[in-house]
Amino acid sequence: MAGSAAATDPLETPGIHLSGAGLMSLRHLARRGVSPSTKTIAGLPGGIVTRKRGRGSEPDDVRLWSEGDDRRFIDRNATARTGELHVRTHHDERDRAVVLLADFRPSMLFGTRRALRSVAGAEALALLGWRIVGDGGRIGLIVASAGEPVVVRPAGGERAMTAVTGALAHAHAAALASPAKDDPPLTDTLALARSLLPSGGHLVIATALDAPGPEMESLLTALAERLSIRLLLVSDAFERTRPPGFYPYAVPDGRRGTVEAGRSAAPMTDTEERLARLHACGVEGLRIDVEGGPESYAPLMERLDAVL
């Protein structure tokens, strides 16, 4: 079972420590298979991806006219200058501001397969962040932990993602080094998103929703009226299917013990029920399985990117 450990070289403990360089390297995985022609797609409910209707409002390029082009979009200046028909293409004007919220509270520093839940959530958020800045959007970050929250205001380009990945790595190292504590309510950090995003902005949260706070659902409902909110529900295999056996445990007050799980033991959490309750708050969510890894998260983030 993975758990917190003394600070060492992140490369020596993959899955426990979070490497800024590793998150930077996800840029290539996030952009795999993305071409200029895919930048004009938009998402519809149900995971269907389709092209936006119309030509958009922002000039994109001037090229030679070809069969099937609308003559209304002929560029007169280029045509007169070259003596050949040219058309001007357009793209949709999109100023996407997206804030990523990473949950690094003590309960997220847990994992039984491949990585801690906190690491898996950060990997998925980094993949999405690279896609956002690659398409010209602005990306920001909020990190929830047992200490003071970390905030990176939305900005664009590779420099913004460098700041985000560095902040994720430093915040995760600080969370691992902190003594075990009870989780502070996630609502305390969630409220920061209101000050970082304009109306119509996007908030993407990666969490297991442990100890979210008594006002979580009402706060999400209120925020969803002015923000687009998506939640990545990080799920460890042990939560979904708990094999029979004896399991040692330790709690923040120092008490330790062993609990027996029989063959008829029910899953520790019901992820489908949690996602359904989020939907009732106006928040769409999807499950991220810790054991899957970035390769399995990439297509999920591609779908999520399409609906932001």
Salt bridges, closest charged atoms under 4 A:
ASP69 OD2 - ARG63 NH1 2.80
ASP70 OD2 - ARG72 NH2 2.65
ASP75 OD2 - ARG88 NH2 2.87
ASP92 OD2 - LYS52 NZ 2.83
ASP95 OD1 - ARG138 NE 3.39
ASP103 OD1 - ARG105 NE 2.94
GLU123 OE1 - ARG114 NH2 2.79
ASP135 OD1 - ARG31 NH2 3.33
ASP135 OD2 - ARG96 NH2 3.96
GLU158 OE2 - ARG27 NH1 2.86
ASP183 OD2 - ARG105 NH1 3.92
ASP210 OD2 - ARG117 NH2 2.63
ASP210 OD1 - ARG274 NH2 3.79
GLU217 OE2 - ARG277 NH2 2.53
GLU239 OE2 - ARG117 NH1 2.82
ASP253 OD2 - ARG255 NE 2.84
GLU284 OE2 - HIS279 ND1 2.67
ASP289 OD1 - ARG240 NH1 3.29
ASP289 OD1 - ARG287 NE 2.70
GLU291 OE2 - ARG240 NH2 2.14
GLU295 OE1 - ARG32 NH1 3.56
ASP305 OD1 - ARG96 NH1 2.71
ASP305 OD2 - ARG131 NE 3.12
